[in-house]
Amino acid sequence: MRLTNVAQLRLPFGKLHGYDVAVQRTGVELPISFDQRRHVSLGQRPGSWMAISFRLPAKVALDELAAAWLEVVNRHGTLCSAFSQDEQGELRLEEINVSPGAWTQHPVASGQSMNDALRDVFDQACSPFNAPSHRLCLLETALESTVVIASDHSHVDMWSMLVIVRDLLRALGLSDDDVVPRPLAAASFTEHTRALAERERAPREVHQRWAEVLDASGSVMPRFPLPLGEPVPHAERVEVRDVLDVDDSAAFAAQAKEDSVSTLTAVISAMTSVTLDLAQAPPRAVFPVHSRYDHQWDDSVGWFITNAVIESADPSPLACAAAVKEAVRLGSWPLEEILEPWGGMPEAPGMFAISWLDLRRLPVRVDSIGLEAQYIGASIRTDGVMLWFILDDAGLHLRCRYPDTPEGREHVGGWLDALILKLRSQARASVGGLLRLGERRYRMQRAERSDVPAIVALLADDELGAAREGEELVAYERAFDKISRDWSNFLAVVRDEQDTVVGTMQLSIIPGLSRNGTTRLQIEGVRVAASERSHGVGRAMLEWAHAHGRARGARLAQLTTDSSRLKAHAFYARLGYEQSHVGLKLQL
């Protein structure tokens, strides 16, 4: 899932439609959660929303889309509620009836980008006191339709946006679920607010730990440990980065598992190390945790996020695991009572927050890659640092918002550079690519351009290869560049303890319709240096390749080898391969 900002959103140019629903207030008052009250108390303002965009897999009539949207809205109680203020300025949350309305086409001014047009729509429609404070938009071109849904943050979190997308696709009959269940009434966020208010109060030690962490930050929520400039709101700088690709992400996770910790903990460990090095201080941060403490809330929409704090002074994995565990515990109790001595959440300029969402582990799944889905943040002025991590089937990504000041660019930008470099180096050195053969250690890695001469030498190192391969590297380097741009291909090298390339193979993930839509792992160009043959390196390479394929959804491995390579045939047979097909080639 791509994390982005409305200013950096990737959208085609087309007609921008918005759906105006009809609203009737009921007078039925609803409870307000602690976090909702904190958010809405800041008043009517632009940029208080969050959004998600996705490409529809098929063209849909406007009336059909409107009917599906109303079905989703009326399924989730928080989307049928609105905030207001009485004459004394007290907040009220009221139930509203949402019924069919009409489509309108939003104008796109001459020279205005689609991003700016969309931002203007959401800034106007999705403020805290609007009724409703959500908006469905459709961007139409001659070739495709893109849906963009936004809501004021008081009614949704990032998990909720996935629920909304999934439910809308189901209502349209476009879901990719194997079995499309009938829509069921989802537990309401109002029920959650009431349940949270009735939960047991936090024990004394939780109060004490909160006080210790806040005192260490000057009696306010934790702040970024490096200078950000004058402590007033500035124009924002938003950085969107792909941190680890799918292969490095898998390797990083494998090392975390080896260390008996979670991937989140491993990231916190790297963050701790970098912060101690650059700021000579342990990282302290606001740490949002979800409050869906029961599975009844899995399919609900609302702001199921509460805040904890995390402090990590020791970068060792087990120490960071303890820090994460403590942060989750600190956020597992109703905050209103805990923060009462500070008059609520004691925010201050420079506040530092870290958010983490592993989409692979959520009970709510959508094909974010196939739908080209993007999480969209609004544009605001800021005086603090907010860092979001998303882990999905494409790897680890981040979005960071901070003040666009010279100090912010230098310190936050430099901190991000150091953190990403640390994460990537740890992924490359992880056990995920480690091949253990007795006392020997080899490392499997994605090939780099500088490895091309060694790979070509391996390909040419036999009678058949010597006749087929050439000596001019330019053609191989061009081929490498094409392969490296296509992440369905993995050109692998195996390095020994001296970092010498002693093996290579090319792995390709091939989706297909045959065999009930089976995805295949194609294995080609398997070579092992003569000095390493008959030591088990080839077997270890193929076993690693099979794991690589399984992790990417492949259910069948296939390879080709020349008919004259009888030893290779016997080797593959010992690994379970069957000579079930006849391979044919034609020179083009």
NORBEL-V400864 format. One record per run of one state. SS is the DSSP state (hx for helix, st for strand, lp for the rest). FROM is the first residue (numbers start at 0). TO is the last residue. If there is no record, write none. Layout:
ss:from:to
SS:FROM:TO
SS:FROM:TO
This chain:
ss:from:to
lp:0:0
st:1:4
hx:5:7
lp:8:13
st:14:29
lp:30:32
hx:33:39
lp:40:47
st:48:54
lp:55:60
hx:61:74
lp:75:75
hx:76:79
st:80:84
lp:85:89
st:90:105
lp:106:112
hx:113:124
lp:125:132
st:133:139
lp:140:143
st:144:151
hx:152:154
lp:155:156
hx:157:171
lp:172:187
hx:188:196
lp:197:202
hx:203:215
lp:216:221
st:222:222
lp:223:232
st:233:243
lp:244:244
hx:245:257
lp:258:261
hx:262:278
lp:279:281
st:282:289
lp:290:293
hx:294:296
lp:297:303
st:304:311
lp:312:315
hx:316:329
lp:330:333
hx:334:337
lp:338:338
hx:339:341
lp:342:349
st:350:357
hx:358:360
lp:361:372
st:373:376
lp:377:379
st:380:381
lp:382:383
st:384:391
lp:392:393
st:394:402
lp:403:404
hx:405:427
lp:428:429
hx:430:432
st:433:436
lp:437:438
st:439:445
lp:446:447
hx:448:458
lp:459:461
hx:462:467
lp:468:471
hx:472:484
lp:485:487
st:488:494
lp:495:499
st:500:509
lp:510:512
hx:513:516
lp:517:517
st:518:527
lp:528:528
hx:529:531
lp:532:535
hx:536:550
lp:551:552
st:553:558
lp:559:564
hx:565:573
lp:574:587
